Amino acid sequence: MAFAGEATNPHTKAADLSRLSKIFRTREELDGCDVTSESWQQALQRRYKTHQDMKGILNHVEEVDMSIYDQFDMRVTPYLAQLMDRDDPNCPIRKQYMPFQGELNVRPYEVADSLAEDHDMQEGTTVVHRYPNRVLFLVTTNCGTYCRYCTRKRLVSHRERAVNKQQLESGFRYLESHREIDDCLVSGGDPLLLNDRQLEDILSQIRARAPHVKLLRIGSRLPVQLPTRITPELCAIIERYDVQMVNVQVNHPKELTPLFAERIKMLRKTGTMIGNQSVLLKGVNDDVATLRDLCMGLVACGIRPYYCYSCDIAEGNHAYQLTLARILELYHGLRGFISGPAVPTFVVDGTGGLGKMPIIPDYIRELANGEIWATNFEGKVHRMTNLEATTLDQ
């Protein structure tokens, strides 16, 4: 099996696309590009691969040591480059994707495999089996664009860690033989970077060999990074193999473009649920007004705000970290101030493989004397005697 970046048409060679494509060297040239006028494969050939490539597109580009790319590649689609503010280095899109020198200053508490996925990865496969009934199936180590805060940067972008046919086959066999698994999340890397034939091969194998899987999910950021990846052909595959949920990752309202909304609407017509898993990022979305706009913007697109993650402590991620106190402030700024269905669950994915744990504000408190007090979103308090044991025993 070949991997991401190849054309869906097997007769179209990657080299042919490369000859047809070039990166846009000036902002004027970039802004004049209509990403809907070419295939998503051709757009991928125009990705920016170093900060040097971006200097004709953006002003005030940080000069970083080229050794950064030995640790973690850079890829930026032209679509995302169009969303980046030309002059502001603190643009929320720039901050997610542009490398910065501080990435090389790894803090003592940062861990390459912070979620201990390698520990729970089944031998010979790329299946991570941590929870009793569900698994994570990593089918590629490539992405359309690389997020600088990636939790899997130890795997992602490294050619020597690429997923091979043998690992995929072993993964299918593992699913087949473990009938307790009824939930499978296909992830990576980004599975939608695979072409349609490759993706269909994977989904068809899962459905044919593991009919006990009741919930088949795909996790992808490509709809945000290059919405044109959502095509009628892709939607037909999603519907054909009854993919019940597609999780995307929108972190800022600026990513909710008309093109994104249009392609999400196309995807919704397949009947799949669409959820969003944001990552809380310092300097990007650690602001109540931003999160309110984001969550309400998501539901307006028909996307359920599913999770808001605390940023994982992968190596080099310290610049994005928020304290628990700040995360709770952000939660309090949402609950009661926006529509209930728009409020995501705030979670931390526990270091060392503890799994996802909800971050829950203390709205209901039991005092030492057994009294129970409730505090609402406006700070009003009331004693809830109906919840107290002494009341119920009377």
N, C-alpha and C positions, 0 to 999 in steps of 0.2 A: 504493500500500500504506500503510495506517495502521500506527501503531506502538504500543508497549507501553502497557498499562493498559486497553486496550479489552476488552470482553467477548468470549468465544468465540462466543456467540450473536450473529449480526450484527444481530438485531432489538433487542438490548439496548444502549442508548446509554450512553456514559460519564457523561453528565449524570444519567441515571436512577440509576446506581450511586452517584453523588455525593450525590444527595438521600437515598438509603437509608443512606448511611454517614456516620460522623462519627469524629473522633479521640477516644480515651478521655482525659479530662482529669485523672482521679485514678488513683492506683495501685490502689485498690480496684475501680474500674470496669474497669481494664485486666485485673487478675488474675481478675476474674469472667468474662472473655471466653473462650469455647471457640472456637479458630480453626478447628476442623473443622466448626463449625456454619454457616459461610458460605462462599461461593465464594472462590477465591484472588483473583479480580478485585475483589471487594468488600473483602477484607482490604487490598489495595493502596491503596484509596481512604482507608483509615484511617492511612496512613503519617504519621509525624511529619516535619516539613519544616524545623524550626529548633530550636536548643537551647531557645528560649523555650517551644516546645510541650511540652518534656520536663520542665519545672519542677514540674508537678503529679505527675509520675511518678517522678522521681529527685530525691534530695537532693544538695547540693553540686555542682550543675551549673555548669561554668566559664562565666563571662560572656565572650563573644567578640564581636569587631567584626562587624557584619552584612556588611561587605565580603568576609568569607570566602566568602559564598555567591555573590559575583560570580565567584570563582575556581573553586568546586567546590560543587555542591549537597549538601544533606543529605537523606537519606531513610532512615527506620527503620520497618520493619514492626512491627505490634503484637506479633507472635510474638517477634521479637528483643527488643523492649522488655520483655517478660515475663521474658526470660532475664537481663536486666541487674540487677545488685545495686542495691537501692534507695539504699544509703548509701555504698557504696565507689566512689569515682571511679576507682580502679585495677582495677575489675572488668574481666576480660579481654574481655568482650563490649562494655562501654562504651568501652574504649580503642580498639577497632577502628572504631567508628562515630561517636562523639561528637566534634564539632569542638573544636579547641584553638587558642589564640591563636598558638602557635608555628608553626602552619602558614604564616603569612604571612612568617615570617623565613626566606626562602630562602637556603640556603648556597651559596657560590661553586661547589662541585662538583656541585650538583644541576642536572639538565637536564630540560626539559619533556618531550622525546621521548628518554628515556635509552636506549631500545633501538633508536633510529633506524628505527622502523617506517615513518614517513612516507617515508624514503629508499627503502625497498623496496616501497612501495605502488604498484601498477601504475596508470598514468595512467587516470583516469576511473572507477576501481574502488575498492573497499575491500579488495582482495586484497593481502596482504603475502606476497611470494614471495622468501624468503631462502635456504632450503635447496633443494638440487637437485630433490627429488621431492615436496616437501610445501609446503602453503600455509596461511596463516591468513586466514579470510574473516570480516571484521567485518560483521555484518548489522544491528546497531543500536548506538546510543550511550547507551541507557538501561539502568538496572539496578534491581532490586527494592529494594536498599539500597546506599548508596554507602560503600565502604571508604575510610577517610581516607588510606590508603597506596597508593591505586590507581596503577598504573603508566601508565594511560591517562587521567588526569584532565584532560589537555589536550583530549581528545575527549569523554569521558564526562560526561553531564549538560548539555552545551552544545547548546541547540536549533539553533544555526546550523551545527553539525557533524553534524546528523542524517543518517542514511543514506537516500537516496532511490531511487525505482524505477530510474532510469537507471543509478545506480551498481551496483545489484544485477544488472540485466540485463547490464551490461558485465562484471561479475564472472562471471556464468554463461558468457558468451562466452569469457572468458579461460580458464576451466577447460576448456571444450570444445575450445579450439584448442591447449592445451598437454597433449599426451598423456603427457608424462613425469611429470605430477603423479599420484601414486597415493595421496596422503594429504591430506585436507582437514579442517582444524579449524574448525568454525563457532563463532564467538565474538562478542565485542562490547566494551562493554556486555554484556548478558546475553541470549542468544537465547531463553531460556525465558520472558523477559518478553513476547515476542510471543505473541499468542493462537494457538490450535491451527491455525486456518486459515492464518495467516501463516507459521507455522513449516512446515506441510506444503507450502505453496507453494515455499518455499526448498529443502527437502529433496528434493522431487519434481523440481525443476529440475536440481539437482545430479546426481541419479541418472539422469535421462533424458538429460541433455546431456553428462555426463562419466562414462560407464560404466567408464572406465579407473581411476577412483578406487576403490582397493581398501579403503581404511580411511577411513570417514567418522566424524568425532568431533564431539561437542558439549562446549563448556566452559561451565559454569554454576555460579553460587553460589546460585541461587535455591532449590534443595532445602535448603540450610542456612538461608537467610534466611526462607523460607516453604515448609515441606515440603508443604503442601497443593497446591502447584503440580503435584506428581506425582499425576496422576489416571489412571483407566483409559483415558481418551481420549488423553492424552499418551503413555501406554505403547503404545497401539495404533499411534500414529504412529512412535514409535521402532522398533517391530518391523517395521512395514510397509516402512519405507525402510532397514532393515538398518543402523541406526546402531550400529557395532560398539563404540563406547566413549563413555561420558559421564564427563567429569572434573568433580568437584566440588572445593570448597575448604573444608575443615574445619581450623581453626587451633587449636582448644582443645577438650578433652574435654567442656566444658560445652555445646558445640554438638551433642553426640551424645545427643540426647533420645530418649525412646521414640517420639515421633511421627516424628522423622527416620528412625529405624531401621525403623519400620513402612513408611514410604513408599519407602525404599530397597529394602526387600524386594520391594515391588510392582514397582519398576523392574527389579530383577534378573531377574524372571520373563520379561522380554522377551528375555533372552539376551544383552543388552549387557554388556560389561565396564564396571566402575565403578572409576575411579581417583581418588585424592585428590592434590591439589597444594597443600600447605601453604606459607605464607610465614612465614619466621622473623621474629618481631616482638619487639622489646625490650619487656618489661613484659607481654607476652601469653603467649608460649610459649617464652621463652628459659630453660628450666628442664628438666633431665634427667627428673625425675619426671613433669612435665607431658607431655613428648613421649613417654615410655614409655606413659603412660596413653592418650594420643591414638592412637598407632600401633596398640596392641593393641585399643583400642576400635574403630578402623576395620576391622581384619580381622574382629572379632567381628560387624560389620555386613555383612561380605562385600565390603568396599571395599579395594582394593589401595593401600597408601601408596606413591605413585608418585614424587613429587618433594617435597623441602623446599627452597624457594627462599630465597636471600638477598634481602632486600627491595631492590627497585630504587630507584635514586636520583632518582626523579621529584621535582619541586619540592615542598618542604615535608615530605619523608619522613624527615628526619634523626632525628626522635625515635624511630623504629622500628629504626634500623640496628644491626647487630651486627658486631663485628670478626671477621676470619677466625679468630683464635685462639679466640674464644668458639664459633664455629660448629663448629670441630674438636672442642672439648670436648664439645659436644652430640652430635656423631656418635659419639665414643668412648663416650659414656654409653648409646648404643643398641646398637651392634654387639656381640653376644655376651651382652647382658643381656635382650633380647627375642627373640621368634621371628624367624628369618631372613626369612620372607616379609613381616614387618611393618616391616622396615628400609627406609626410602625412600632414593632417591639424592639426596644433597645437591648442589645446583647453584647457580651464579651465572649470571645472564643478562647476558652481557658488555655493558658500556656501549659505545654506538656501533655496535651491531649485530653484535657478535662471535658471538652465539648462546649456547646453553646449554653450560656447561662444568662437569664434575663436580668437586666438592670432595672430594678423596680423602686420607684420613689416611695417614701414612707407616708402614704396617704392615710392609712389606718394603723394606729399604734395602740398597743396594750401596755398600760402602765404597771408598775410593780404591784399596785394594790388591786389589779384586776380590771380597772376601768379601761374602757376602749373609747378612743377619741378619733374622730375623722376630720381631716382637713381637706377642703376642696381646692379647686384650681385658683380661686381668688384669695385663699388664705383664711376663709371662714372655718370655724371649728364647731363641732357638735359632739356631745357624748352619745355613743351608740349603745344604749343599755340593752337593746334587743340582741346584741351579740355577746353580752357578758354571761359567763357561766353562772354567776350567782342569780342573775335574773331568770335564766332558763330553768334553774333548779327549783324555783319557787312554785 
